[in-house]
């Protein structure tokens, strides 16, 4: 598991200054990174992304709902995260899916679909690129290391 964490660190941009986001008091960790930015425009876009995991919004839809032009949205994401809104959205969905894989008994297929991935093979490919292992291997590691 340590190797997977080290591998994942290679793919997670260090410029984001993330802290793994906890829900409100008494809520479980969601697995979604909490961003350290006070820019309300970005915060609005991030909240929309988090609220629309199963049916991801396109960049034009996201921009419209955040009251920005597509170009403004792209510039802000480049400025704060050094990546496009679409790439960052995928990253958020993968982080949330990983949390669910490691903390639930749901199948990988159910989790992939719940996070807006219509192709299981595409989900597994992206997951492996980001975390250095397949979702099934990650789930197996958690089960093997479980104290129960």
C-alpha positions in Angstrom: 0.0 0.0 0.0 2.9 2.3 0.7 4.1 1.8 -2.8 0.7 2.7 -4.2 0.6 5.9 -2.1 4.1 6.9 -3.2 3.1 6.2 -6.8 -0.1 8.2 -6.4 1.9 11.2 -5.1 3.7 11.3 -8.5 0.4 12.0 -10.2 -1.2 14.4 -7.7 -0.1 18.0 -8.4 1.8 19.3 -5.4 0.8 22.9 -6.3 -2.8 22.2 -5.1 -2.1 22.4 -1.4 -4.7 19.8 -0.6 -6.0 18.4 2.6 -8.2 15.4 2.4 -11.7 16.9 2.9 -13.8 15.9 5.8 -17.5 16.5 5.7 -19.2 18.5 8.4 -18.7 17.4 12.0 -19.6 13.8 12.5 -19.5 13.1 8.8 -17.1 10.6 7.3 -14.2 11.6 5.1 -15.5 11.9 1.5 -12.2 11.3 -0.2 -12.6 14.5 -2.2 -9.7 16.9 -1.7 -10.6 20.2 0.0 -9.1 23.1 -1.9 -7.3 25.9 -0.2 -8.4 28.8 -2.3 -10.5 31.7 -1.3 -11.6 32.5 -4.8 -15.3 32.3 -4.8 -15.5 31.6 -8.5 -13.4 28.4 -8.1 -15.2 27.4 -4.9 -18.5 27.6 -6.9 -17.1 25.4 -9.7 -15.7 22.9 -7.2 -19.0 22.6 -5.4 -20.8 22.0 -8.7 -18.3 19.3 -9.6 -18.7 17.6 -6.2 -22.5 17.7 -6.5 -22.5 16.2 -10.0 -20.2 13.2 -9.8 -22.6 10.7 -11.3 -23.6 12.9 -14.2 -20.5 15.1 -14.8 -21.1 18.5 -16.2 -19.4 19.6 -19.4 -17.1 22.6 -19.2 -19.7 24.9 -20.9 -22.4 23.7 -18.4 -20.0 24.2 -15.5 -19.0 27.6 -16.6 -22.6 28.7 -17.1 -23.7 27.5 -13.6 -20.6 29.1 -12.0 -21.5 32.4 -13.9 -18.2 32.4 -15.9 -17.3 32.1 -19.5 -15.7 28.9 -20.5 -12.4 30.8 -21.1 -12.5 32.3 -17.6 -13.1 28.9 -16.1 -10.2 27.4 -18.0 -7.9 30.3 -17.0 -8.8 30.0 -13.4 -8.2 26.2 -13.3 -4.9 26.7 -15.1 -4.0 29.4 -12.5 -4.9 27.5 -9.4 -4.5 23.9 -10.4 -2.3 23.9 -13.6 -4.8 21.8 -15.5 -8.0 22.0 -17.4 -11.4 21.8 -15.6 -12.1 18.5 -17.3 -8.9 16.9 -16.1 -9.4 18.2 -12.6 -13.0 16.9 -12.6 -11.7 13.5 -13.6 -9.2 13.7 -10.7 -12.0 14.6 -8.2 -14.1 11.7 -9.4 -11.2 9.3 -9.1 -10.4 10.4 -5.6 -14.0 10.0 -4.5 -14.2 6.6 -6.2 -11.0 5.5 -4.5 -12.3 6.4 -1.1 -15.5 4.4 -1.8 -13.5 1.4 -3.1 -11.4 1.4 0.1 -14.3 2.0 2.5 -17.4 0.2 1.1 -18.5 -3.3 -0.1 -19.8 -1.9 -3.4 -18.5 -3.5 -6.5 -15.9 -1.7 -8.7 -18.5 -1.5 -11.5 -21.1 0.1 -9.2 -18.5 2.6 -7.9 -17.4 3.5 -11.4 -20.9 4.1 -12.6 -21.7 6.2 -9.5 -18.8 8.4 -10.4 -19.8 9.0 -14.0 -17.6 6.5 -15.7 -19.6 4.7 -18.3 -16.8 2.4 -19.3 -15.3 0.1 -16.7 -12.1 -0.4 -18.7 -11.6 3.3 -19.1 -12.2 3.8 -15.3 -9.6 1.0 -14.5 -7.1 2.5 -16.9 -7.4 6.0 -15.4 -7.4 4.6 -11.9 -4.2 2.7 -12.5 -2.5 5.8 -14.1 -3.4 7.9 -11.0 -2.9 5.4 -8.2 -0.5 2.9 -9.5 -2.8 -0.1 -9.2 -6.2 -1.3 -10.4 -9.3 -0.6 -8.4 -9.6 -4.4 -7.7 -6.0 -4.6 -6.4 -6.6 -1.5 -4.2 -9.8 -3.2 -2.8 -7.9 -6.4 -2.2 -5.1 -4.5 -0.4 -7.6 -2.9 2.0 -9.3 -6.3 2.7 -5.9 -8.0 3.4 -4.8 -5.2 5.7 -8.1 -4.9 7.5 -8.0 -5.7 11.2 -11.4 -7.5 10.9 
